[in-house]
């Protein structure tokens, strides 16, 4: 008896799939966040470029005048150049970390909003599972594409 009921229960289950990348790309919140991230990235690049230019200028000056420097002045200048080089390297690393942090801060609430919309569509439609497009190795004709339904859910809010 159980063998007869099990197949009908399996066929009654609903499965869906969504393309979250497509959904995210269509959201104005993502475009705004990306614009802010790009502006910060440009700012960090400009700061880094200014530091690199200063380092290059001082290195050029050192190369021109090192032959006339005494040993003490030469050592001081080399130490200063090494310190500037380390500052450039540290600024680059700090900038990368700040960009990653800002990107995470801006994108996490948006991703959570999409996740809640997927949950709402799944619950409203009685879906057992909703897969990410491309994550399932095979998607049969009985698996519904819910991308537009999730977009509609996001537009309700």
Backbone as JSON, one array per atom type, in Angstrom:
{
  "sequence": "XXXXXXXXXXXXXXXXXXXXXXXXXXXXXXXXXXXXXXXXXXXXXXXXXXXXXXXXXXXXXXXXXXXXXXXXXXXXXXXXXXXXXXXXXXXXXXXXXXXXXXXXXXXXXXXXXXXXXXXXXXXXXXXXXXXXXXXXXXXXXXXXXXXXXXXXXXXXX",
  "N": [[0.83, -1.19, 0.0], [1.91, 1.25, 0.86], [3.85, 1.57, -1.08], [2.33, 2.19, -3.28], [1.24, 4.67, -2.65], [3.43, 6.35, -2.22], [4.7, 7.08, -4.8], [2.7, 8.79, -5.87], [2.64, 10.82, -4.04], [5.18, 11.88, -4.37], [4.99, 12.91, -6.97], [3.21, 14.94, -6.61], [4.57, 16.97, -5.45], [5.93, 20.24, -5.7], [8.37, 21.94, -7.59], [10.69, 24.57, -8.07], [12.63, 27.09, -9.81], [14.98, 29.8, -9.71], [16.58, 32.74, -11.0], [18.78, 34.34, -9.42], [20.8, 36.18, -9.94], [19.9, 37.56, -12.19], [17.63, 38.72, -11.08], [18.82, 40.35, -9.08], [20.32, 42.1, -10.68], [18.32, 43.57, -11.82], [17.32, 45.18, -9.85], [16.86, 48.43, -8.49], [18.11, 49.14, -6.11], [20.47, 47.7, -6.1], [21.85, 48.82, -8.24], [22.23, 51.38, -7.22], [23.79, 50.8, -4.93], [26.02, 49.66, -6.18], [26.93, 51.9, -7.58], [27.71, 53.58, -5.45], [29.73, 52.01, -4.35], [31.53, 51.9, -6.48], [32.2, 54.61, -6.61], [33.53, 54.93, -4.17], [35.63, 53.17, -4.63], [36.96, 54.49, -6.73], [37.75, 56.78, -5.38], [39.54, 55.66, -3.51], [41.43, 54.65, -5.3], [42.41, 57.04, -6.37], [43.57, 58.21, -4.09], [45.57, 56.33, -3.58], [47.05, 56.53, -5.93], [48.03, 59.14, -5.67], [49.71, 58.8, -3.47], [51.54, 56.96, -4.57], [52.62, 58.52, -6.59], [53.9, 60.49, -5.07], [55.81, 58.91, -3.77], [57.27, 58.03, -6.01], [58.23, 60.49, -6.95], [59.92, 61.24, -4.82], [61.71, 59.12, -4.9], [62.9, 59.53, -7.4], [64.1, 61.99, -6.9], [65.89, 61.22, -4.91], [67.56, 59.46, -6.37], [68.79, 61.27, -8.07], [70.26, 62.84, -6.32], [71.73, 61.21, -4.63], [74.43, 60.63, -4.97], [75.75, 62.82, -3.99], [75.19, 62.85, -1.34], [75.92, 62.41, 2.14], [76.75, 59.49, 4.12], [75.01, 59.22, 6.31], [72.79, 60.86, 5.67], [72.01, 59.6, 3.34], [71.22, 57.07, 4.32], [69.08, 57.86, 5.97], [67.31, 58.87, 4.04], [66.83, 56.59, 2.48], [65.56, 55.0, 4.39], [63.31, 56.56, 4.81], [62.14, 56.35, 2.26], [61.59, 53.6, 2.19], [59.74, 53.49, 4.25], [57.68, 55.05, 3.11], [57.04, 53.42, 0.93], [56.04, 51.18, 2.29], [53.83, 52.39, 3.46], [52.28, 52.89, 1.19], [51.75, 50.27, 0.36], [50.3, 49.39, 2.61], [48.14, 51.16, 2.52], [46.93, 50.31, 0.16], [46.11, 47.68, 0.89], [44.41, 48.29, 3.06], [42.49, 49.79, 1.72], [41.39, 47.86, 0.0], [40.26, 46.13, 1.88], [38.41, 47.86, 3.07], [36.73, 48.38, 0.89], [35.67, 45.8, 0.45], [34.3, 45.45, 2.85], [32.4, 47.54, 2.76], [31.02, 46.79, 0.46], [29.89, 44.39, 1.33], [28.29, 45.37, 3.44], [26.46, 46.91, 2.02], [25.31, 45.12, 0.2], [24.34, 42.89, 1.62], [21.78, 43.45, 2.97], [20.17, 43.73, 0.7], [20.37, 41.26, -0.59], [19.23, 39.71, 1.39], [16.64, 40.7, 1.31], [15.84, 39.78, -1.24], [15.99, 37.06, -0.74], [13.95, 36.77, 1.16], [11.77, 37.38, -0.46], [11.87, 35.23, -2.24], [11.33, 33.18, -0.43], [8.7, 33.93, 0.27], [7.34, 33.64, -2.19], [7.74, 30.91, -2.56], [6.36, 29.82, -0.35], [3.77, 30.81, -0.81], [3.17, 29.58, -3.23], [3.32, 26.93, -2.62], [5.66, 25.42, -2.92], [8.06, 22.82, -2.72], [10.81, 22.83, -3.01], [13.09, 25.33, -4.1], [15.34, 26.0, -6.53], [18.53, 27.42, -7.41], [19.1, 28.84, -10.58], [21.1, 26.99, -12.75], [22.35, 25.68, -10.68], [21.19, 23.23, -10.28], [21.65, 20.09, -11.75], [19.96, 19.06, -13.61], [16.93, 20.18, -14.88], [13.7, 19.51, -15.1], [10.63, 19.63, -17.07], [8.65, 19.98, -15.25], [9.49, 21.67, -13.32], [9.17, 24.84, -12.19], [9.9, 28.08, -13.44], [10.54, 30.65, -11.37], [11.48, 33.21, -11.37], [10.31, 35.61, -12.4], [8.09, 35.76, -10.74], [9.28, 36.18, -8.26], [10.45, 38.66, -8.73], [8.09, 40.15, -9.02], [7.08, 39.89, -6.44], [9.01, 41.34, -5.02], [8.5, 43.87, -6.04], [6.11, 44.48, -4.84], [6.68, 45.46, -2.4]],
  "CA": [[0.0, 0.0, 0.0], [2.82, 2.38, 0.93], [4.52, 1.67, -2.38], [1.39, 2.81, -4.21], [1.02, 6.07, -2.25], [4.7, 7.1, -2.3], [4.91, 7.75, -6.08], [1.75, 9.89, -6.09], [3.07, 11.91, -3.17], [6.35, 12.51, -5.0], [4.59, 13.68, -8.15], [2.43, 16.09, -6.18], [5.48, 18.0, -4.97], [6.25, 21.28, -6.68], [9.74, 22.43, -7.56], [10.87, 25.77, -8.88], [14.0, 27.6, -9.9], [15.08, 31.25, -9.9], [17.87, 33.28, -11.41], [18.96, 35.47, -8.5], [21.65, 37.2, -10.57], [19.01, 38.35, -13.03], [16.8, 39.51, -10.17], [19.66, 41.38, -8.46], [20.7, 43.09, -11.69], [17.17, 44.4, -12.16], [16.91, 45.99, -8.7], [17.49, 49.75, -8.39], [18.96, 49.17, -4.91], [21.78, 47.15, -6.47], [22.51, 49.83, -9.07], [22.64, 52.45, -6.3], [24.9, 50.28, -4.12], [27.19, 49.54, -7.06], [27.42, 53.25, -7.84], [28.41, 54.03, -4.25], [30.95, 51.2, -4.22], [32.44, 52.37, -7.53], [32.69, 55.94, -6.22], [34.53, 54.7, -3.12], [36.79, 52.55, -5.28], [37.65, 55.55, -7.46], [38.38, 57.62, -4.35], [40.7, 54.92, -2.99], [42.43, 54.61, -6.37], [43.02, 58.37, -6.46], [44.44, 58.35, -2.93], [46.72, 55.45, -3.79], [47.83, 57.12, -7.02], [48.74, 60.3, -5.11], [50.8, 58.27, -2.64], [52.53, 56.37, -5.46], [53.29, 59.64, -7.26], [54.81, 61.09, -4.09], [56.91, 57.97, -3.61], [58.07, 58.08, -7.23], [58.93, 61.78, -6.97], [61.0, 61.19, -3.83], [62.71, 58.17, -5.39], [63.61, 60.22, -8.47], [64.94, 63.0, -6.26], [66.96, 60.5, -4.24], [68.49, 58.96, -7.38], [69.55, 62.4, -8.61], [71.12, 63.48, -5.31], [72.39, 60.26, -3.73], [75.89, 60.65, -5.11], [76.29, 63.96, -3.22], [74.77, 62.71, 0.06], [76.79, 61.67, 3.04], [76.2, 58.17, 4.46], [73.89, 59.38, 7.24], [71.65, 61.39, 4.91], [71.62, 58.54, 2.42], [70.5, 56.07, 5.12], [67.8, 58.47, 6.37], [66.45, 58.95, 2.85], [66.42, 55.23, 2.13], [64.59, 54.59, 5.41], [62.08, 57.3, 4.51], [61.55, 55.75, 1.06], [61.04, 52.3, 2.58], [58.52, 53.79, 5.02], [56.64, 55.47, 2.16], [56.64, 52.23, 0.19], [55.19, 50.38, 3.19], [52.56, 53.11, 3.6], [51.53, 52.65, -0.05], [51.27, 48.89, 0.44], [49.27, 49.33, 3.66], [46.97, 51.88, 2.01], [46.29, 49.43, -0.81], [45.44, 46.61, 1.63], [43.31, 48.89, 3.81], [41.47, 50.17, 0.75], [40.72, 46.64, -0.44], [39.44, 45.66, 2.99], [37.28, 48.78, 3.23], [35.81, 48.14, -0.23], [34.96, 44.54, 0.71], [33.39, 45.68, 3.97], [31.3, 48.38, 2.28], [30.23, 45.98, -0.46], [29.11, 43.46, 2.14], [27.28, 46.14, 4.17], [25.44, 47.39, 1.09], [24.66, 44.04, -0.52], [23.7, 41.93, 2.52], [20.34, 43.67, 3.12], [19.5, 43.52, -0.59], [20.31, 39.81, -0.78], [18.25, 39.23, 2.37], [15.34, 41.09, 0.76], [15.55, 38.83, -2.32], [15.78, 35.76, -0.09], [12.61, 36.79, 1.75], [10.82, 37.33, -1.57], [11.88, 33.84, -2.7], [10.59, 32.43, 0.59], [7.28, 34.27, 0.16], [6.83, 33.0, -3.41], [7.75, 29.48, -2.3], [5.27, 29.49, 0.56], [2.49, 31.1, -1.46], [2.95, 28.62, -4.31], [3.37, 25.56, -2.12], [6.82, 24.73, -3.49], [8.86, 22.02, -1.8], [12.17, 23.34, -3.15], [13.38, 26.29, -5.17], [16.77, 25.91, -6.83], [19.17, 28.5, -8.16], [19.38, 28.46, -11.97], [22.47, 26.56, -12.96], [22.84, 24.86, -9.57], [20.68, 21.87, -10.48], [22.23, 19.47, -12.94], [18.88, 18.83, -14.57], [15.65, 20.78, -14.53], [12.67, 18.99, -16.0], [9.55, 20.53, -17.45], [7.75, 20.18, -14.11], [10.13, 22.64, -12.43], [8.67, 26.14, -12.63], [10.8, 29.24, -13.32], [9.87, 31.6, -10.49], [12.22, 34.48, -11.39], [9.38, 36.74, -12.56], [7.25, 35.81, -9.54], [10.08, 36.8, -7.19], [10.51, 40.09, -9.08], [6.78, 40.73, -8.69], [7.02, 39.96, -4.96], [9.87, 42.45, -4.62], [7.85, 45.12, -6.43], [4.99, 44.72, -3.93], [7.17, 46.11, -1.17]],
  "C": [[0.87, 1.25, 0.0], [3.52, 2.61, -0.4], [3.61, 2.34, -3.42], [1.19, 4.29, -3.91], [2.27, 6.92, -2.45], [4.89, 7.77, -3.65], [3.94, 8.91, -6.32], [2.1, 11.08, -5.21], [4.26, 12.64, -3.78], [5.95, 13.37, -6.17], [3.79, 14.91, -7.78], [3.32, 17.23, -5.69], [5.82, 18.98, -6.09], [7.68, 21.76, -6.47], [9.84, 23.65, -8.45], [12.34, 26.14, -8.95], [13.95, 29.1, -10.16], [16.48, 31.61, -10.36], [18.1, 34.52, -10.56], [19.86, 36.55, -9.08], [20.81, 38.12, -11.44], [18.13, 39.26, -12.17], [17.61, 40.65, -9.57], [20.01, 42.48, -9.45], [19.54, 44.03, -12.03], [16.75, 45.33, -11.03], [17.62, 47.35, -8.69], [18.41, 49.88, -7.18], [20.37, 48.69, -5.23], [22.55, 48.17, -7.31], [23.02, 50.97, -8.19], [23.85, 52.01, -5.47], [26.16, 50.17, -4.96], [27.78, 50.9, -7.39], [28.21, 53.8, -6.66], [29.73, 53.29, -4.07], [31.98, 51.65, -5.25], [33.02, 53.74, -7.2], [33.77, 55.81, -5.14], [35.79, 54.09, -3.7], [37.61, 53.6, -6.01], [38.4, 56.47, -6.48], [39.64, 56.95, -3.81], [41.81, 54.84, -4.04], [43.15, 55.95, -6.48], [43.98, 58.61, -5.29], [45.72, 57.54, -3.11], [47.63, 56.02, -4.87], [48.64, 58.31, -6.51], [49.92, 59.84, -4.25], [51.91, 57.68, -3.51], [53.32, 57.47, -6.19], [54.29, 60.31, -6.33], [56.03, 60.2, -3.89], [57.83, 58.03, -4.83], [58.88, 59.37, -7.31], [60.12, 61.77, -6.01], [62.1, 60.21, -4.25], [63.55, 58.81, -6.5], [64.58, 61.25, -7.89], [66.14, 62.34, -5.57], [68.01, 60.02, -5.25], [69.36, 60.07, -7.94], [70.59, 62.92, -7.62], [71.91, 62.5, -4.44], [73.91, 60.31, -3.82], [76.53, 61.79, -4.3], [75.94, 63.87, -1.73], [75.84, 62.02, 0.88], [76.05, 60.39, 3.47], [74.97, 58.28, 5.36], [72.64, 59.84, 6.51], [71.11, 60.34, 3.94], [70.78, 57.49, 3.15], [69.13, 56.61, 5.54], [66.82, 58.51, 5.2], [65.95, 57.57, 2.43], [65.38, 54.7, 3.11], [63.25, 55.28, 5.16], [61.36, 56.7, 3.3], [60.92, 54.39, 1.37], [59.74, 52.5, 3.36], [57.38, 54.21, 4.11], [56.12, 54.28, 1.36], [55.7, 51.36, 1.03], [53.83, 51.05, 3.4], [51.68, 52.9, 2.37], [50.94, 51.24, -0.01], [50.13, 48.75, 1.46], [48.0, 50.03, 3.2], [46.21, 51.04, 1.01], [45.49, 48.34, -0.08], [44.23, 47.15, 2.4], [42.16, 49.27, 2.88], [40.69, 48.96, 0.27], [39.78, 46.11, 0.64], [38.21, 46.54, 3.18], [36.25, 48.57, 2.11], [35.01, 46.85, -0.01], [33.92, 44.72, 1.82], [32.17, 46.49, 3.52], [30.41, 47.58, 1.33], [29.34, 45.01, 0.32], [27.99, 44.2, 2.88], [26.14, 46.56, 3.25], [24.64, 46.24, 0.47], [23.91, 43.06, 0.39], [22.2, 42.21, 2.7], [19.56, 43.43, 1.82], [19.34, 42.02, -0.84], [19.28, 39.2, 0.18], [16.83, 39.55, 1.89], [14.91, 40.13, -0.36], [15.24, 37.46, -1.73], [14.37, 35.69, 0.52], [11.53, 36.73, 0.67], [10.74, 35.9, -2.13], [11.1, 32.97, -1.72], [9.09, 32.67, 0.46], [6.64, 33.61, -1.06], [6.74, 31.48, -3.2], [6.6, 29.05, -1.41], [3.91, 29.7, -0.1], [2.17, 30.07, -2.54], [2.99, 27.18, -3.87], [4.54, 24.76, -2.69], [7.59, 24.01, -2.39], [10.29, 22.54, -1.81], [12.23, 24.33, -4.29], [14.89, 26.29, -5.32], [17.25, 27.18, -7.5], [19.4, 28.0, -9.58], [20.85, 28.08, -12.09], [23.02, 25.69, -11.84], [22.36, 23.42, -9.7], [21.28, 21.33, -11.78], [21.19, 19.24, -14.02], [17.62, 19.5, -14.03], [14.63, 20.3, -15.54], [11.58, 20.01, -16.26], [8.59, 20.8, -16.29], [8.34, 21.12, -13.06], [9.82, 24.03, -12.96], [9.73, 27.22, -12.43], [10.06, 30.32, -12.55], [10.55, 32.97, -10.47], [11.26, 35.66, -11.48], [8.46, 36.86, -11.35], [7.99, 36.47, -8.38], [10.22, 38.29, -7.46], [9.2, 40.78, -8.71], [6.63, 40.87, -7.18], [7.85, 41.13, -4.44], [9.23, 43.79, -4.95], [6.65, 45.45, -5.56], [5.42, 45.6, -2.77], [7.7, 47.48, -1.44]]
}
